Amino acid sequence: MPTHGPICLLKNKYSGKRIFVVGNGPSINQINLDDLTNYCTVGMNKINLIYSDTEWRPDFYFYANSINHSFFPHVEENLNNSNFAIVDDSCRQYFNQIESQVDTDIFYFKRINLFSDKHFRSLDLESIRNLTTRECENYWSYELSNGVFHYHTFYSLFQILLYMGFNEIILLGFDLGRSYRNPHMVCKSGLDPHRFSGSKLKYLKASFNHNFIPSIINGVFHQSYTKILTHEQLVRFFTSPNQTNFDSRYLNNRIVYDGPRHDRQHLKGHILASRILQNNGVEVVNTSISSSIESYKKVSIDDILQLHSRPNISIVTHLKFPMDHAETI
């Protein structure tokens, strides 16, 4: 029978080991993931969309959102294609109900949402860089039984990898440099309703002082694009393929995607994570082909695989087996 339990069961289970973190950026399409088959790996969110193109499967799967998130319909397939999974505690009841259908160990953690922390949200990149290590730790959890700080999936995952004892983290598919996907901006001279801070009434009032007709047109298209259009042919007419991830199906075609804002959020998380992981003796290297993340040393994935020509034994499934017997690096 698969194990369903708290994240504390995994504390230091992989001390001194290396893990490849497979991100969801478009650059993973330029990597032969089958080369990672015998290495310890973790996948996230909708990584299952790539399974039809590779025999590779992650040793474990990580999901840091609720059952109401648009990614959740992909979770069960990922669970069935990994040895075990680490999942947000809000999903516990769902998987307890279908336990017989999922032959995978599932470990749960409590999510502490940093997106709702007003002080943290107010910090820009320069402010984050100027934080002391002690100040960074205000946004990092070492004892995961108390919860895991969530600020995009990778940030929660890195806290868990440190807790599990990994001392070398290799990143793939961590791409930045996304553009602003704003198909609602029919009139470039009008206001942008997506980036406007305020109510619809305030937007209407602001439109009177800033190209009223173009601003209203943009507002109508934004509402139609994100909330009204449902007919498939209309959606295709008004949308363009998503190029921000490895698969065009990754994001909803109707989403307005603010790439620069998304990148700034990710960079804040990487600056914090790199400081704390380095302070705890964890080496993180970034092999992503098209990444502008400067927080980690950049290396070639080919160099990494040549350097570690003797791969790890994959992570063992089910706690009824002695997990501590996995090969050390």
N, C-alpha and C positions, 0 to 999 in steps of 0.2 A: 504494500500500500504506500502511496506517496505521502510525504511529510508535509503538513501545513503548520507553520509555526512562526514565532517572532524572529526578527532579524538577529537578535542576540545569539542565536544558535550558530551563526557564522563568524563570530568574533575570532580573529586571528587564525582562522582555519587555513589560510593560504600565506602564512608568514614567509617572506623572502622569495615570493614567486613573481613572475612576470605575466602581464595580461595585455592583450591587444583589444582596444576599444574601437569598434567599427561604427563610425558615425554615419549620418544619412545624407552627406553632401554629395554633389554630382561626381566628385573625383573618384569615388569608389568604383565607378564604372570603368576606370582606367587601371584597375587592379585586378589581378587574378586571385579572387578570394579563396580559391581551392588551395592556394599555397599556405593558407592558414589552418587547414583542416586539422592538423595535429598539434596546434598551439592553443593555449588557453585564450578564449575570446568571449566578448560580451556584445550583444546587439540590443538595440533600443527601438521603441515605438513601432513604426511600420517597416522594420527591416525585412519582414516576410515578403515584401513585394519583390525582393531580389532572389528569392529562393528558386524561382523557375529558371534562373540563369546560372545557377551554381550548385554544386553538391555540398558546399560549405554550409555548416549550421553552427550558430554560436553555442558555446558551452552553457552559458546562461543568458537569460533574457531579463531586461530591466524595464519597468514601466512605472512612471511617477505621476500618473494622472488618475482621475476618478473614472467610474463607469459611464459618466455622462460626457466624457470627452470624445471628440470625433475619432480618435485613434483607437478607442477601446474595442471596436469590432475586430481588430487585427490581433488582439492580445492572445486569444485562445489558440490560433494557429501557431503563434510564436512559442507558446508554452509547449505545444506538442512537438516542436522541433528543437527543443533545448533540454539539457539535462535537469536544470532547475531554473526557477524564476524568482526575482525579487520584485514585489509589487506593492503599490500603495495600499494601505490598510483599508481604505474605503471600498476596495474590491473584495474584501475577505468574504462577506456574506454571499456574494455571487458565486465565487469558486467553491465555497463549502457546499452549496446546493448542487453543483455539477461535478463534485469530486470524482465520481466514478468514471467520468468522461475524459479526465485529464490525468494522465499517468506521469505527472511531473511534480517534483518537490516545489512548494511555493513558500516563500518567506516574506513576511509583511513588515512594513515600517510605517510610522506615523509621519505625515508630511507637515512641516511648518512653513507656511507660505511667505516667502520674502517679498513677493509682489505686493502684499498688503502692508508692508512696513514702509510708512511714509518717509522716515529718515533715510532708509536705505535707497529708496527710489529717487530721493533728491540728490544723491551723490553722483557727480559726473565722473568721467574716467580719471581726470587729474586728481580729484578728491580721493578716489579709490587707491590710486598709486601712492598717495601721501599717507595712507593709513599705516600705523605700526602693525607688526605681526599680531600683537595682543588685540588691537582694535579689529583686525580681520577675523580673529577668532570669535568675535561677538556674532558673526554670521556663519559659523561653522560648528557642526556637532561632532564631538568625539564619542560621546556615550549615546548610541543610537536608540537605546530603549526610551530615551526622553524625546526622540523625534529627530528628523532629518530636515535641514533647511533646504527649501526648494526654490531654485531660481534657474529655470530651464533644466531639462532632464540631465544633462551632463554634470551639472553642479551637484545635484543630489547623488548621482552615481559616484563621483569622485570621493565624497565623504564615506560612502559605503565601501569602496575599494580600499581606502586607508584602514577602515575598521576591520575589514577581512584580512588585512596583513600584507597585501601586495606592496612590493617595494620598487617595481618598475612598471610604468604605464606607457604603452605605445599607442598613439592616436592615428587613426586613418579616417578619411572622409570628414574632417573638421574644417569645412570650407567657409570662408567669409567673403565679403565683397559683393553682397547681394544688392540688387537694384530695387527701387521703389516701384512696385507693380500697381499702377493707379489707372485702370481703364475707365474709371468714372470721370476722369478729368477731360471731358469733352472740350471744354473751353479753358485753355491755359491761363487766360487773363482773369478768370474767376477765382473765388475762394475754394480751398480744398476742404470739403466737409469731413474727410477722414482724419485730417490733422487739426481740425478746428476743435478747440477746447471750450466746450459750453453746450448749452441746450439747443434744440432746434429753433426755439424762439430767438435766442441770442444770435444764432447763425443768420436767421432772417433779418434781424436788425443790422448785423454787420454787413450783410449783402447790399443794403441801401447805400452804404458808404464805400462799397468796393465792387463796382461793376455788377449791378443787381442781376440783370438777365443771365450773364455767363455763370454767376455764382449759383443761381437757382437751378439752371440746367445741370450743373455739376451735382447739386444736392439731390435732384430727382434721379439722376443716373446712379448715384451712390446708393440710394435707397432701393432702387430697382435691382441693381447688380447684386447687392448683398442680402436682400430680404424678400424680394418679390419674385424674381425670375425663377421658374421651375421647369418650364418646358425645355427638354434636352436640346432641341435645335436652336432655341433662343439663347440658351446658355452658351452653346458653341459659338454662336454669332458674336456674342459680346465678350468672350473670353479668349485667352491665349494660353498655350501650354506653360506649365510651371517648370521653370529652369533652376529653382533654388534647391532641389533635392535630386537624388539619383534616379527618381522615377517621376514621370509627369503626373501620376495619379496620387502622389504623396500628399499634396495639399488640395483642398477643395477648389475646383476651378473658379468658383465665384469669390474666393477670398481676395481682399485688398491687402497686399503684403508689403509692409513697410520695412524693406530690407535694411536700410541704414540704421533705423531704430533697433531692429532685431540684432544687428551686428554689435551695436554699442552695448546692448544688454549682455550679449555673450562675452564681449571683451571684459566687462566688469567681473563676470563670474570667473573667467580664466585668470585675471590678475590676482584675485583673491585665492583661487585654488592653487595656483603655482607657488604663491608665497607660503601657504600653509603646508603643502605637500613637500616642498623643498625643506622647510623647517623641520619636517618629520622624517627626513632621509629618504623620501620617495623621488626617484628619477622619472621625469615625464619627458618624452620626446614626441615630436609632431612629424609624422611622415606624410601628412596630407599634401597633395600635389599643388593645389591652388588655395593655400591658406595664408591669410595676412595676420594670423595670431602670432605675436612676438613674445609671448610669455614663456614659451618652451623652446628648447633647442630643436632646430629643423634638421632632419636627416632623411635619407632615401630609404624607402621600404625594402629595396633590394639589398642595401647595405645591412639593414637590421637582420634580414633573413639569412644573409651570408655569415654575419657575426654570430648568430645563434643557430648554427646549422644543425645542432642537436635539439629538436623541439621538446617542449614540455609534454608530458602525458596529459591528455585532456582531463578536465575536472571531473571527479567521480560523481555519479548520480546517486541519489537517495542516501539519507543519513544513516540508514541501517548498515551501510558499508563504511569502513574506516577512511574518512576523507583525508586524514593526516598522512596517508601512505602515498599520496601523489608525489611525483618526482620533484625534488628540490632543484633550484637553478644553480 
